[in-house]
Amino acid sequence: MTLSTQPRQQIEALLLRTVREKLKAYQPETESMPFHYRLLGRDRYAVFSFIHSMNTTFGASLWEQIAVILARAAGYQAVQHYKLLGVVDGKTEEAIRILHRNLRAGQATVDKKEETEAILATIVPGAAEEDPDTVVDLYVKIGDQENYFDITSAKPNMKEFAALKLKLLRWSGLRLSQDRKADVWTRLAIPYNPYHPEPYERWTLKGLYDLAAGEILVAENFWNFVAGADIFQELLDTFEAAGKKLRPELDAKFREFSNLQANL
């Protein structure tokens, strides 16, 4: 199965619009960085700053928007920045924290299904309230399976991985407090593998995540999952097509930056 014309066009249009809006609004950093400027060149630093700003845009919303386009094209229900309401009672909160601590200490073997069952064993029905962990980056419902994704950066450190695991456990509690029969799957998504062609193994040694159950989906495993088909290469091709259309506009903007060096 291939990526159909409509989602491909929607993704390309999203990329073109996002970059063009950034090009129109972007201004180089106004703060003085005399050491950086003299070492690297103010023009090069301005290019770096622009690209860094684009990276921030990807992390803030663009990945989620693309995932929603793909999932809806596959006939799935998909929502960006989904509000997961519920209440994790005190007993379950403590059980989650003990489980989390044991996993971090290597005193428990990771098993996504068993972790969810442990939460289900203690959770009590609660009000549909907002929680500090209410906002889910991406919600995708495939049949009866409810998938709640946190889309994170490509290289989280161990502290960040541990905090994300706790969030995923609490998401399960929030949802099960509303429906004990819900087929809940909380997952971590990493949009690309910075170690390609080597496998992504940054987190495997600590045993926090159930890799076999797909608790972490990296690169093509994530994009193919939300699209319900093997579309990863075509998604990359769509980015490339958008990039070719943007090249003259990007080059023109970068030429503007080249004039900054004279003002050092």
C-alpha positions in Angstrom: 0.0 0.0 0.0 1.3 3.5 -0.9 0.7 6.9 0.5 -2.3 8.2 -1.4 -2.4 11.6 -3.2 -4.6 13.5 -0.8 -2.5 13.0 2.4 0.7 13.5 0.4 -0.6 16.8 -0.9 -1.8 17.8 2.6 1.6 17.1 4.2 3.5 18.9 1.4 1.1 21.9 1.7 1.7 21.9 5.5 5.4 21.9 5.1 5.4 24.6 2.5 3.1 26.8 4.6 5.1 26.3 7.8 8.5 27.1 6.4 7.2 30.1 4.4 5.5 31.5 7.5 8.8 31.0 9.3 10.8 32.7 6.5 8.4 35.7 6.5 8.4 36.2 10.3 11.9 35.2 11.2 14.4 37.8 12.4 18.0 36.9 13.4 18.7 36.9 17.2 19.0 40.5 18.5 21.2 39.6 21.5 24.9 40.3 21.1 27.1 37.1 20.9 30.4 38.6 20.1 32.5 35.5 20.7 30.2 33.3 18.6 30.0 35.9 15.8 33.8 36.3 15.6 34.5 32.6 15.7 31.8 31.3 13.4 30.6 34.4 11.5 27.4 36.2 12.2 26.0 35.1 8.9 26.6 31.4 9.7 25.2 31.8 13.2 22.1 33.3 11.7 21.6 30.3 9.5 22.1 28.0 12.5 19.6 30.0 14.5 17.0 29.8 11.8 17.4 26.0 11.5 17.2 25.7 15.3 14.0 27.6 15.2 12.6 25.2 12.6 13.6 22.3 14.8 11.6 23.8 17.6 8.6 24.2 15.3 8.8 20.5 14.4 8.9 19.5 18.1 6.1 21.9 19.1 3.4 20.8 16.6 4.5 19.7 13.1 5.1 16.0 13.9 1.6 15.7 15.5 -0.1 17.4 12.5 1.6 15.1 10.0 0.6 12.1 12.1 -3.0 13.2 12.3 -3.1 13.6 8.5 -1.7 10.0 8.0 -4.0 8.4 10.6 -7.2 10.0 9.3 -6.3 9.0 5.8 -6.1 5.4 7.1 -9.6 5.8 8.5 -8.5 6.1 12.2 -9.7 8.7 14.7 -6.8 11.0 15.4 -6.5 14.1 17.6 -3.5 16.4 18.2 -3.0 17.7 21.7 -5.8 15.5 23.0 -7.1 16.2 26.5 -7.1 13.0 28.6 -9.4 13.5 31.6 -9.6 11.5 34.7 -8.4 11.0 38.3 -5.6 8.8 39.6 -6.6 8.0 43.2 -4.0 8.0 46.0 -3.7 4.2 46.2 -3.1 3.9 42.4 -0.7 6.9 42.4 1.4 5.1 45.1 1.3 1.8 43.2 2.4 3.6 40.0 5.3 5.2 41.7 6.5 1.9 43.3 6.3 0.2 40.0 8.2 3.0 38.3 10.9 3.0 41.0 11.3 -0.8 40.7 11.6 -0.6 37.0 14.3 2.1 37.3 16.1 0.0 39.9 16.0 -3.1 37.8 13.9 -4.8 40.5 11.0 -5.4 38.1 10.8 -6.8 34.6 9.1 -4.5 32.1 5.8 -5.9 30.7 3.3 -3.4 29.3 0.3 -5.6 29.7 1.1 -6.5 33.3 1.7 -2.9 34.2 -1.7 -1.9 32.8 -3.3 -4.8 34.7 -1.6 -3.7 37.9 -3.0 -0.2 37.5 -6.4 -1.6 36.7 -6.3 -3.6 40.0 -6.2 -0.5 42.1 -7.8 2.3 40.1 -11.2 3.5 41.2 -13.8 5.4 39.1 -13.2 9.2 39.3 -14.4 12.4 37.8 -13.4 13.5 34.3 -11.0 16.2 35.5 -7.9 17.8 34.1 -4.6 16.6 35.5 -1.0 17.9 35.2 -0.5 15.1 32.6 -3.8 15.7 30.8 -2.4 16.9 27.4 -1.5 14.0 25.1 0.6 14.9 22.0 -1.3 12.5 19.8 -4.3 10.3 20.2 -5.0 7.6 17.6 -7.9 5.1 17.9 -7.5 2.0 15.8 -10.6 -0.1 16.1 -11.1 -0.4 19.9 -7.5 0.2 20.6 -6.8 3.6 22.1 -3.2 4.8 21.5 -1.9 7.8 23.5 1.5 9.1 22.3 4.1 11.4 23.7 6.2 12.5 20.8 9.6 13.3 22.1 13.0 14.5 20.9 15.4 12.1 19.2 17.9 12.0 22.0 16.2 12.2 25.5 18.6 11.7 28.4 17.9 9.0 31.0 16.2 11.4 33.3 13.8 12.4 30.6 13.2 8.8 29.6 12.3 8.0 33.3 10.0 11.0 33.6 8.2 10.0 30.3 7.7 6.5 31.6 6.0 7.8 34.7 3.7 10.0 32.5 2.7 7.0 30.4 1.8 5.0 33.5 -0.3 7.9 34.8 -2.0 8.2 31.4 -3.2 4.6 31.8 -4.5 5.4 35.2 -6.4 8.5 34.0 -8.1 6.6 31.2 -9.0 3.5 33.2 -10.5 5.7 35.9 -13.1 6.6 33.2 -13.6 3.2 31.6 -12.1 0.0 33.1 -12.7 -1.9 29.9 -10.9 0.6 27.6 -8.1 -1.0 25.5 -5.4 1.5 26.6 -1.9 1.7 25.0 0.3 4.6 26.1 3.4 4.9 23.9 6.5 7.0 23.3 7.2 8.1 19.7 10.5 9.3 18.3 10.0 10.7 14.8 13.4 9.7 13.4 16.4 7.6 14.2 19.6 9.8 14.5 21.7 6.6 14.6 20.5 5.3 11.2 21.4 2.8 9.7 22.3 1.5 13.2 19.3 0.6 15.4 18.1 3.0 18.1 19.5 1.6 21.3 19.7 4.7 23.5 17.2 3.3 26.1 17.5 -0.4 25.9 19.8 -1.1 28.8 17.7 0.3 31.5 14.6 -1.9 31.0 12.0 1.0 31.4 10.0 0.3 28.2 8.4 -2.8 26.7 10.0 -2.7 23.3 8.3 -6.0 22.2 4.9 -4.4 22.9 5.7 -1.3 20.9 5.8 1.0 23.9 8.4 3.0 22.0 8.1 3.5 18.3 11.0 5.0 16.4 11.1 6.4 12.8 9.4 4.1 10.3 7.8 2.0 13.1 5.9 5.1 14.3 4.9 6.6 11.0 3.9 3.2 9.5 1.9 2.5 12.6 -0.2 5.7 12.5 -0.6 5.4 8.8 -1.6 1.7 8.9 0.7 1.0 6.0 4.4 1.0 4.9 4.6 4.7 3.9 7.9 5.8 5.5 9.9 6.2 2.3 7.1 8.0 0.6 6.9 10.3 3.6 10.6 11.1 3.2 10.0 11.7 -0.5 7.2 14.2 0.3 9.6 16.1 2.5 12.2 16.1 -0.3 9.6 17.4 -2.8 8.7 20.2 -0.5 12.3 21.0 0.1 13.0 21.3 -3.6 10.2 23.8 -4.0 11.5 25.8 -1.0 15.1 25.9 -2.0 15.1 29.2 -3.9 13.2 30.9 -1.0 15.6 29.5 1.6 18.6 30.5 -0.5 17.3 34.0 -0.8 16.8 34.2 3.0 20.3 32.9 3.7 21.8 35.5 1.3 20.2 38.1 3.5 22.1 36.7 6.4 25.3 36.9 4.5 25.1 40.7 4.8 25.2 40.6 8.6 28.9 39.7 8.7 29.8 43.2 7.6 28.1 44.7 10.6 30.4 43.0 13.2 
